[in-house]
Amino acid sequence: MSSLEIFQFAVKQLAYISAPLIVFTAIMYSDRIIHEIFAIVYKTRKALPR
């Protein structure tokens, strides 16, 4: 195995490990953002008189 092949293998392994973590953090972060948006919408709707 050449150093280039080893490097490519290492990059692939890193991608397999990091991809689920990135997806997980993205889901967690988007969930928080959605909650924030809902909170803002709820507050503004309560503030506005019907």
PDB file of N, CA, C and O in Angstrom:
ATOM      1  N   MET A   1       0.845  -1.202   0.000  1.00  0.00           N
ATOM      2  CA  MET A   1       0.000   0.000   0.000  1.00  0.00           C
ATOM      3  C   MET A   1       0.882   1.256   0.000  1.00  0.00           C
ATOM      4  O   MET A   1       1.796   1.385   0.815  1.00  0.00           O
ATOM      5  N   SER A   2       0.601   2.150  -0.901  1.00  0.00           N
ATOM      6  CA  SER A   2       1.358   3.403  -0.950  1.00  0.00           C
ATOM      7  C   SER A   2       0.798   4.391   0.079  1.00  0.00           C
ATOM      8  O   SER A   2      -0.288   4.189   0.623  1.00  0.00           O
ATOM      9  N   SER A   3       1.542   5.442   0.331  1.00  0.00           N
ATOM     10  CA  SER A   3       1.117   6.447   1.317  1.00  0.00           C
ATOM     11  C   SER A   3      -0.176   7.118   0.860  1.00  0.00           C
ATOM     12  O   SER A   3      -1.002   7.498   1.690  1.00  0.00           O
ATOM     13  N   LEU A   4      -0.358   7.265  -0.446  1.00  0.00           N
ATOM     14  CA  LEU A   4      -1.567   7.890  -0.984  1.00  0.00           C
ATOM     15  C   LEU A   4      -2.788   7.022  -0.686  1.00  0.00           C
ATOM     16  O   LEU A   4      -3.839   7.527  -0.295  1.00  0.00           O
ATOM     17  N   GLU A   5      -2.636   5.703  -0.877  1.00  0.00           N
ATOM     18  CA  GLU A   5      -3.745   4.772  -0.593  1.00  0.00           C
ATOM     19  C   GLU A   5      -4.094   4.796   0.887  1.00  0.00           C
ATOM     20  O   GLU A   5      -5.268   4.776   1.255  1.00  0.00           O
ATOM     21  N   ILE A   6      -3.076   4.839   1.732  1.00  0.00           N
ATOM     22  CA  ILE A   6      -3.301   4.900   3.185  1.00  0.00           C
ATOM     23  C   ILE A   6      -4.042   6.186   3.542  1.00  0.00           C
ATOM     24  O   ILE A   6      -4.966   6.177   4.355  1.00  0.00           O
ATOM     25  N   PHE A   7      -3.626   7.286   2.925  1.00  0.00           N
ATOM     26  CA  PHE A   7      -4.263   8.587   3.168  1.00  0.00           C
ATOM     27  C   PHE A   7      -5.739   8.555   2.761  1.00  0.00           C
ATOM     28  O   PHE A   7      -6.605   9.016   3.505  1.00  0.00           O
ATOM     29  N   GLN A   8      -6.019   8.003   1.566  1.00  0.00           N
ATOM     30  CA  GLN A   8      -7.403   7.903   1.073  1.00  0.00           C
ATOM     31  C   GLN A   8      -8.241   7.031   2.003  1.00  0.00           C
ATOM     32  O   GLN A   8      -9.398   7.346   2.283  1.00  0.00           O
ATOM     33  N   PHE A   9      -7.646   5.922   2.486  1.00  0.00           N
ATOM     34  CA  PHE A   9      -8.344   5.033   3.413  1.00  0.00           C
ATOM     35  C   PHE A   9      -8.671   5.766   4.712  1.00  0.00           C
ATOM     36  O   PHE A   9      -9.775   5.641   5.242  1.00  0.00           O
ATOM     37  N   ALA A  10      -7.701   6.533   5.222  1.00  0.00           N
ATOM     38  CA  ALA A  10      -7.901   7.290   6.462  1.00  0.00           C
ATOM     39  C   ALA A  10      -9.008   8.326   6.294  1.00  0.00           C
ATOM     40  O   ALA A  10      -9.838   8.507   7.185  1.00  0.00           O
ATOM     41  N   VAL A  11      -9.018   9.005   5.144  1.00  0.00           N
ATOM     42  CA  VAL A  11     -10.049  10.017   4.865  1.00  0.00           C
ATOM     43  C   VAL A  11     -11.429   9.367   4.829  1.00  0.00           C
ATOM     44  O   VAL A  11     -12.399   9.908   5.361  1.00  0.00           O
ATOM     45  N   LYS A  12     -11.501   8.181   4.183  1.00  0.00           N
ATOM     46  CA  LYS A  12     -12.784   7.455   4.111  1.00  0.00           C
ATOM     47  C   LYS A  12     -13.264   7.085   5.511  1.00  0.00           C
ATOM     48  O   LYS A  12     -14.437   7.278   5.833  1.00  0.00           O
ATOM     49  N   GLN A  13     -12.372   6.557   6.344  1.00  0.00           N
ATOM     50  CA  GLN A  13     -12.721   6.174   7.717  1.00  0.00           C
ATOM     51  C   GLN A  13     -13.206   7.391   8.495  1.00  0.00           C
ATOM     52  O   GLN A  13     -14.192   7.314   9.227  1.00  0.00           O
ATOM     53  N   LEU A  14     -12.512   8.514   8.334  1.00  0.00           N
ATOM     54  CA  LEU A  14     -12.880   9.751   9.021  1.00  0.00           C
ATOM     55  C   LEU A  14     -14.264  10.213   8.582  1.00  0.00           C
ATOM     56  O   LEU A  14     -15.071  10.652   9.401  1.00  0.00           O
ATOM     57  N   ALA A  15     -14.533  10.109   7.277  1.00  0.00           N
ATOM     58  CA  ALA A  15     -15.834  10.521   6.738  1.00  0.00           C
ATOM     59  C   ALA A  15     -16.956   9.662   7.318  1.00  0.00           C
ATOM     60  O   ALA A  15     -18.014  10.170   7.690  1.00  0.00           O
ATOM     61  N   TYR A  16     -16.706   8.338   7.391  1.00  0.00           N
ATOM     62  CA  TYR A  16     -17.716   7.425   7.941  1.00  0.00           C
ATOM     63  C   TYR A  16     -18.011   7.747   9.401  1.00  0.00           C
ATOM     64  O   TYR A  16     -19.152   7.624   9.847  1.00  0.00           O
ATOM     65  N   ILE A  17     -16.980   8.161  10.150  1.00  0.00           N
ATOM     66  CA  ILE A  17     -17.160   8.470  11.578  1.00  0.00           C
ATOM     67  C   ILE A  17     -17.831   9.831  11.749  1.00  0.00           C
ATOM     68  O   ILE A  17     -18.752   9.975  12.553  1.00  0.00           O
ATOM     69  N   SER A  18     -17.366  10.833  10.989  1.00  0.00           N
ATOM     70  CA  SER A  18     -17.822  12.206  11.195  1.00  0.00           C
ATOM     71  C   SER A  18     -19.196  12.476  10.586  1.00  0.00           C
ATOM     72  O   SER A  18     -19.936  13.315  11.101  1.00  0.00           O
ATOM     73  N   ALA A  19     -19.550  11.794   9.515  1.00  0.00           N
ATOM     74  CA  ALA A  19     -20.831  12.049   8.834  1.00  0.00           C
ATOM     75  C   ALA A  19     -22.032  11.907   9.778  1.00  0.00           C
ATOM     76  O   ALA A  19     -22.857  12.819   9.834  1.00  0.00           O
ATOM     77  N   PRO A  20     -22.163  10.792  10.527  1.00  0.00           N
ATOM     78  CA  PRO A  20     -23.303  10.680  11.448  1.00  0.00           C
ATOM     79  C   PRO A  20     -23.291  11.758  12.528  1.00  0.00           C
ATOM     80  O   PRO A  20     -24.345  12.247  12.934  1.00  0.00           O
ATOM     81  N   LEU A  21     -22.096  12.128  12.992  1.00  0.00           N
ATOM     82  CA  LEU A  21     -21.993  13.177  14.017  1.00  0.00           C
ATOM     83  C   LEU A  21     -22.481  14.510  13.471  1.00  0.00           C
ATOM     84  O   LEU A  21     -23.202  15.240  14.152  1.00  0.00           O
ATOM     85  N   ILE A  22     -22.086  14.826  12.237  1.00  0.00           N
ATOM     86  CA  ILE A  22     -22.506  16.079  11.595  1.00  0.00           C
ATOM     87  C   ILE A  22     -24.026  16.085  11.423  1.00  0.00           C
ATOM     88  O   ILE A  22     -24.686  17.082  11.712  1.00  0.00           O
ATOM     89  N   VAL A  23     -24.569  14.970  10.953  1.00  0.00           N
ATOM     90  CA  VAL A  23     -26.028  14.844  10.759  1.00  0.00           C
ATOM     91  C   VAL A  23     -26.746  15.005  12.095  1.00  0.00           C
ATOM     92  O   VAL A  23     -27.748  15.714  12.190  1.00  0.00           O
ATOM     93  N   PHE A  24     -26.222  14.339  13.130  1.00  0.00           N
ATOM     94  CA  PHE A  24     -26.835  14.385  14.461  1.00  0.00           C
ATOM     95  C   PHE A  24     -26.856  15.812  15.002  1.00  0.00           C
ATOM     96  O   PHE A  24     -27.882  16.284  15.491  1.00  0.00           O
ATOM     97  N   THR A  25     -25.698  16.501  14.908  1.00  0.00           N
ATOM     98  CA  THR A  25     -25.626  17.875  15.421  1.00  0.00           C
ATOM     99  C   THR A  25     -26.532  18.799  14.602  1.00  0.00           C
ATOM    100  O   THR A  25     -27.148  19.713  15.151  1.00  0.00           O
ATOM    101  N   ALA A  26     -26.612  18.564  13.297  1.00  0.00           N
ATOM    102  CA  ALA A  26     -27.480  19.379  12.440  1.00  0.00           C
ATOM    103  C   ALA A  26     -28.934  19.212  12.845  1.00  0.00           C
ATOM    104  O   ALA A  26     -29.678  20.191  12.905  1.00  0.00           O
ATOM    105  N   ILE A  27     -29.351  17.967  13.126  1.00  0.00           N
ATOM    106  CA  ILE A  27     -30.730  17.691  13.545  1.00  0.00           C
ATOM    107  C   ILE A  27     -30.998  18.363  14.894  1.00  0.00           C
ATOM    108  O   ILE A  27     -32.035  18.999  15.083  1.00  0.00           O
ATOM    109  N   MET A  28     -30.054  18.217  15.828  1.00  0.00           N
ATOM    110  CA  MET A  28     -30.216  18.807  17.156  1.00  0.00           C
ATOM    111  C   MET A  28     -30.330  20.329  17.040  1.00  0.00           C
ATOM    112  O   MET A  28     -31.176  20.950  17.684  1.00  0.00           O
ATOM    113  N   TYR A  29     -29.463  20.921  16.205  1.00  0.00           N
ATOM    114  CA  TYR A  29     -29.422  22.369  16.066  1.00  0.00           C
ATOM    115  C   TYR A  29     -30.686  22.887  15.379  1.00  0.00           C
ATOM    116  O   TYR A  29     -31.251  23.898  15.796  1.00  0.00           O
ATOM    117  N   SER A  30     -31.131  22.195  14.325  1.00  0.00           N
ATOM    118  CA  SER A  30     -32.333  22.612  13.603  1.00  0.00           C
ATOM    119  C   SER A  30     -33.556  22.494  14.510  1.00  0.00           C
ATOM    120  O   SER A  30     -34.473  23.311  14.431  1.00  0.00           O
ATOM    121  N   ASP A  31     -33.567  21.476  15.369  1.00  0.00           N
ATOM    122  CA  ASP A  31     -34.665  21.287  16.316  1.00  0.00           C
ATOM    123  C   ASP A  31     -34.754  22.492  17.249  1.00  0.00           C
ATOM    124  O   ASP A  31     -35.843  22.988  17.537  1.00  0.00           O
ATOM    125  N   ARG A  32     -33.598  22.955  17.717  1.00  0.00           N
ATOM    126  CA  ARG A  32     -33.550  24.122  18.605  1.00  0.00           C
ATOM    127  C   ARG A  32     -34.011  25.366  17.873  1.00  0.00           C
ATOM    128  O   ARG A  32     -34.751  26.182  18.425  1.00  0.00           O
ATOM    129  N   ILE A  33     -33.573  25.514  16.622  1.00  0.00           N
ATOM    130  CA  ILE A  33     -33.962  26.677  15.812  1.00  0.00           C
ATOM    131  C   ILE A  33     -35.478  26.679  15.601  1.00  0.00           C
ATOM    132  O   ILE A  33     -36.123  27.722  15.707  1.00  0.00           O
ATOM    133  N   ILE A  34     -36.044  25.501  15.299  1.00  0.00           N
ATOM    134  CA  ILE A  34     -37.496  25.382  15.087  1.00  0.00           C
ATOM    135  C   ILE A  34     -38.232  25.784  16.367  1.00  0.00           C
ATOM    136  O   ILE A  34     -39.236  26.494  16.312  1.00  0.00           O
ATOM    137  N   HIS A  35     -37.731  25.329  17.519  1.00  0.00           N
ATOM    138  CA  HIS A  35     -38.342  25.679  18.809  1.00  0.00           C
ATOM    139  C   HIS A  35     -38.300  27.199  19.022  1.00  0.00           C
ATOM    140  O   HIS A  35     -39.276  27.799  19.472  1.00  0.00           O
ATOM    141  N   GLU A  36     -37.159  27.808  18.692  1.00  0.00           N
ATOM    142  CA  GLU A  36     -37.014  29.264  18.835  1.00  0.00           C
ATOM    143  C   GLU A  36     -38.023  29.991  17.960  1.00  0.00           C
ATOM    144  O   GLU A  36     -38.678  30.935  18.403  1.00  0.00           O
ATOM    145  N   ILE A  37     -38.145  29.541  16.700  1.00  0.00           N
ATOM    146  CA  ILE A  37     -39.076  30.174  15.749  1.00  0.00           C
ATOM    147  C   ILE A  37     -40.512  30.055  16.267  1.00  0.00           C
ATOM    148  O   ILE A  37     -41.276  31.020  16.238  1.00  0.00           O
ATOM    149  N   PHE A  38     -40.868  28.847  16.744  1.00  0.00           N
ATOM    150  CA  PHE A  38     -42.218  28.633  17.274  1.00  0.00           C
ATOM    151  C   PHE A  38     -42.484  29.534  18.467  1.00  0.00           C
ATOM    152  O   PHE A  38     -43.576  30.083  18.606  1.00  0.00           O
ATOM    153  N   ALA A  39     -41.474  29.687  19.336  1.00  0.00           N
ATOM    154  CA  ALA A  39     -41.611  30.543  20.522  1.00  0.00           C
ATOM    155  C   ALA A  39     -41.847  31.997  20.113  1.00  0.00           C
ATOM    156  O   ALA A  39     -42.708  32.676  20.674  1.00  0.00           O
ATOM    157  N   ILE A  40     -41.074  32.468  19.129  1.00  0.00           N
ATOM    158  CA  ILE A  40     -41.205  33.856  18.648  1.00  0.00           C
ATOM    159  C   ILE A  40     -42.587  34.061  18.033  1.00  0.00           C
ATOM    160  O   ILE A  40     -43.257  35.053  18.319  1.00  0.00           O
ATOM    161  N   VAL A  41     -43.013  33.117  17.186  1.00  0.00           N
ATOM    162  CA  VAL A  41     -44.329  33.204  16.536  1.00  0.00           C
ATOM    163  C   VAL A  41     -45.436  33.211  17.588  1.00  0.00           C
ATOM    164  O   VAL A  41     -46.388  33.987  17.494  1.00  0.00           O
ATOM    165  N   TYR A  42     -45.303  32.336  18.596  1.00  0.00           N
ATOM    166  CA  TYR A  42     -46.301  32.238  19.662  1.00  0.00           C
ATOM    167  C   TYR A  42     -46.393  33.551  20.448  1.00  0.00           C
ATOM    168  O   TYR A  42     -47.485  34.023  20.765  1.00  0.00           O
ATOM    169  N   LYS A  43     -45.227  34.132  20.754  1.00  0.00           N
ATOM    170  CA  LYS A  43     -45.192  35.400  21.506  1.00  0.00           C
ATOM    171  C   LYS A  43     -45.827  36.520  20.698  1.00  0.00           C
ATOM    172  O   LYS A  43     -46.635  37.285  21.223  1.00  0.00           O
ATOM    173  N   THR A  44     -45.464  36.620  19.415  1.00  0.00           N
ATOM    174  CA  THR A  44     -45.987  37.697  18.581  1.00  0.00           C
ATOM    175  C   THR A  44     -47.501  37.536  18.374  1.00  0.00           C
ATOM    176  O   THR A  44     -48.233  38.524  18.311  1.00  0.00           O
ATOM    177  N   ARG A  45     -47.957  36.292  18.270  1.00  0.00           N
ATOM    178  CA  ARG A  45     -49.406  36.054  18.100  1.00  0.00           C
ATOM    179  C   ARG A  45     -50.153  36.401  19.377  1.00  0.00           C
ATOM    180  O   ARG A  45     -51.275  36.904  19.327  1.00  0.00           O
ATOM    181  N   LYS A  46     -49.530  36.132  20.527  1.00  0.00           N
ATOM    182  CA  LYS A  46     -50.166  36.487  21.807  1.00  0.00           C
ATOM    183  C   LYS A  46     -50.174  37.999  22.001  1.00  0.00           C
ATOM    184  O   LYS A  46     -51.126  38.558  22.546  1.00  0.00           O
ATOM    185  N   ALA A  47     -49.095  38.662  21.545  1.00  0.00           N
ATOM    186  CA  ALA A  47     -48.979  40.113  21.708  1.00  0.00           C
ATOM    187  C   ALA A  47     -49.989  40.854  20.830  1.00  0.00           C
ATOM    188  O   ALA A  47     -50.532  41.881  21.237  1.00  0.00           O
ATOM    189  N   LEU A  48     -50.238  40.335  19.633  1.00  0.00           N
ATOM    190  CA  LEU A  48     -51.169  40.994  18.715  1.00  0.00           C
ATOM    191  C   LEU A  48     -52.611  40.757  19.172  1.00  0.00           C
ATOM    192  O   LEU A  48     -53.024  39.614  19.371  1.00  0.00           O
ATOM    193  N   PRO A  49     -53.375  41.843  19.335  1.00  0.00           N
ATOM    194  CA  PRO A  49     -54.784  41.648  19.715  1.00  0.00           C
ATOM    195  C   PRO A  49     -55.609  41.163  18.530  1.00  0.00           C
ATOM    196  O   PRO A  49     -55.463  41.640  17.405  1.00  0.00           O
ATOM    197  N   ARG A  50     -56.467  40.212  18.815  1.00  0.00           N
ATOM    198  CA  ARG A  50     -57.313  39.639  17.745  1.00  0.00           C
ATOM    199  C   ARG A  50     -58.537  40.543  17.539  1.00  0.00           C
ATOM    200  O   ARG A  50     -59.381  40.255  16.690  1.00  0.00           O
TER     201      ARG A  50
END
